[in-house]
């Protein structure tokens, strides 16, 4: 791990391999460790940069206003990277999309796994699923909150927790407890959102886009993938991955790695 000052904060990141640059952006319930299954494989062909977003993991959180997408470009600047492919999962996918829209000359391709999109509103179905699977949880109880979020996102509504790898569940809960503390701290800081948000700007993504989701994820995630594929001019929609939910790169690394190795060499200089 290395730390570097970016836009007034200290960002932690890993930097492995050589070649065209690929930046991996973690989910909001995780940190950069969720990409442990991608690092060795991608680093054989690419320079792989894996940051903790501001406030998450080992990265700091000063009180000044900031934008995650500006931090991504600030990191590229500091590392001397002119353009990079951005790979994102969930919230990290939303940051990747925002970065491509705010700084289109710095992003060569997008690969999105179970992605969120800024400006998207969750459906009533998703809210009902949360009530059914998790219900009310004391937000101050990070252990209980993480267990609920992992049940909802990592196990998913269509699977029984007993059918999911217990090591995956334990690791996801440990990461999410840290992420919940990060989100609490982030709530006290002004985060500058992309304006207008990405949900109504997907047609502006005029670069190669790969998008897929886990088949066991909540239905809204697959619908977002469908919408991106329909509206982004150069999007490729891969089939949903069976027996996988929201942390697709962590749960099914072989499938994700194969998709990335097939996609990235064709797209990067």
N, C-alpha and C positions, 0 to 999 in steps of 0.2 A: 504493500500500500504506500502511496505517495500523497502528500498534501500540497496544495498550491493555492495562492491567493487569486481569487477570481471575483471581480466586481465587488470588492469590499468584504469578501468572506473567504473562508478556508474550505476548499472542496477536497474530499478524499477520493482517490481513484486508483485503479489498476491500469497498467499500460504494458501490454505484452505483444510480441510478434513484430512483424514488419510487413510492409506492403501498403496497399490502399487502406484507408482508415475506416473502421467500423466502430460506432459508439453504441453501447448497450445501455438502455434506460429502464430502470426497475419499476415494478408496480408500487402503488401507494401502500400496499400492505406488506411491503418487503424492503429490501435494500440491495446493494450491488451483489451480495452473495447469492442471490437467486439465479445468477448467470453462471454458476460454477460448472454446469454441464456443457456450456458453450465455449468457455475460454480455451481449453486445450485444442479443440478442433479448429476453431476459427483462427487462432494464432498461428497455425501452420501456413496460412495463406495471407493473412491480413494483419495490420496493426490494430489491435483490439483495445479500445479505451472504455473502461467501465467505471463511471462515477457514482458516488452517492449524491443524489440531488440535495440541494441546500436544506439543512435541517434534519436530514435522514442519515442513518448509519453513523459514519465517522465525520460527516461534514458539519460545519458550524452554521449558526443562524444568528447573524447580527440583526439589530432592530430595524435597519433601513429597508424601505420598499425595494422590491426586486421582482424579476420575472424569471421563471425557470428556463424559458426558451432563450433568454439572453445569457443566462449562465452557461448553457450548452455551447453557444457560440463563443463566449468568453473563454471557455476551456479549450476550444479548437484554436483560438487565437494564441493562447499561452503555450500550446504545444506545437505551434507552427503548422497546423493542419488547415489547408485551404478549403477542402471539401471532404465530407464524410458521408457514408451511409448511416442512417439512424435505425436502430432496431429497438422497438419498444413493446412492453407488455403492460396492459391496463393503463394506469395513470402515466406510466412512462411512454406508452404509445401516444397518449394525448399530448404530452410534452414534445414528442418527436414531430407530430403533425403541426403543432403550433410553431415549432422551430422552422419547419419547411415553409410555412406560410409567411412567417415574419422575416426570414432570412433565406429566400429561395436559392440564392447563389452559393450558399454554403452546404447544401444538402444534395447528395447525388442520387439517393434512393431511400425508400422507407420500407421496412419490414415490420409488420404489426401483428402481434399475437394477443388475442383477447383484448383488443384495444378499447379504451375509452376515447371520447372525443369532447373537446371543450365546447360548452354550450348545450350539450345533450341533456335532456331531462328523462330520468328513468320512468318507465311505464307504471301504471297502477298494478299491473301483474307482478312487477319486481317488488314493489312495496308490500304486496300481499304475501309474496314468497318469503320476504324477510320476516314478516309477522308470524308466518306459519313455522318457519325453521328456527328462528332466533328469538323473536319477541323483544320485550323490553330488557335492556341490560344497563346497569349503572355505568355511565361513561367514565367515571373515576376509577372503576375497577378494570385495569388494563388486562388482567388475566382472563376475566370473564368476557370482556369485550373481544379480546383476541380469539378466544375459543368460539365465540359466536360468528365472528367474521370468517374464520377459517372454515367453520361448518357451512357457511353460506357460499363463500367464494372458492375455496380449495377443494372441499368435498363436492359441493354443488347440489342442487335440489333433486337430482334424479338418482343420486347414489347414497348408499348407506355408509356412515363413517367407518364401519368395520371392514368395508371392502376397499378402503384406501390405505396405502402404505403408511404404517404408523410413524415411520421415521420422517416421511414427508410432512405429515400433520404436525409432529412435534417441532420440526424445523420451521415450518410456516408460522406456528404459534409464537415461537421465540422471536422471529423477525417481526411479526405483527405487533407484539408488545412494544418493541422499540419504535415501530412506525407510529403507533398510537400516541406515544409520548412526543414524537416529532410533530404529529398533526396538532396536538394540543399547543405546543410552542408556536407552530406556524399560524394558529388562529389569532395570535396576538400581533402578527406582523402583516403589513400591507403587501399583498401579492398582486402584482400588476398582470391582469389577465389579457389575453389576446382580444382585441376589439376591432371589428366584430369577431365573435368566436368562430371556431373552425366548423361547427356543424353545418352552417349554411355556406361554406366556402370550399367544399371538397372538390368542386370542379376546377379550383385554382391549383390543385396538386398536379402540376404538369411535369411529373417525373415518375420513374418506375416505382410502383407500389405493390408489395406483396401483403396479403391479408388473409388471416384464418383465425379460427377459434377452437376451443375444446368443445366437443360434443356434449359434455356434462356440465358446461357453464350455464349461466342463466340465459334465457332466450334473448333478452335485450342485446347481449354481446354479439350473438350471431347476426341479429338484425343490423347492428352497427357495421359489422363486416360486410354484409350484403349491400348496405347503403354506400359504403366507401367504394366497393367494387363497381357499383352502378354509376357513381358520379365522378370518380377520379379517372381521367381519360386513359391512363396507362396501367390501371390496376389489374392484378391477377388475384382471383379469389380461389384459394385452395379449399378442398373439402374440410369440413370440421373433423378434428382428430378424435377418434373413438376413445372412450374411457379416459378422458382428461378434462379438467375443468379450467379454472381461471389462471393458475400459474403454469401454463402450458410448457414454457421452456424448462422449468424445473421438474415437472412431472414426466414429460416425454422428450428428454433431450435429444434422443436419436432422431426422432421425427423432425424436430425443429432444426437440428444441425444439417440434416439432409436437405431440408427446404432452403436453408440459408446458403449452403454450398452450391446448390443449383441456381439460386437467384443472384447472388452477389457477383460471381465472376463475370456474368454476362453484362452486369450493369455498371461496374466500376471501371475507371480508366486503368 
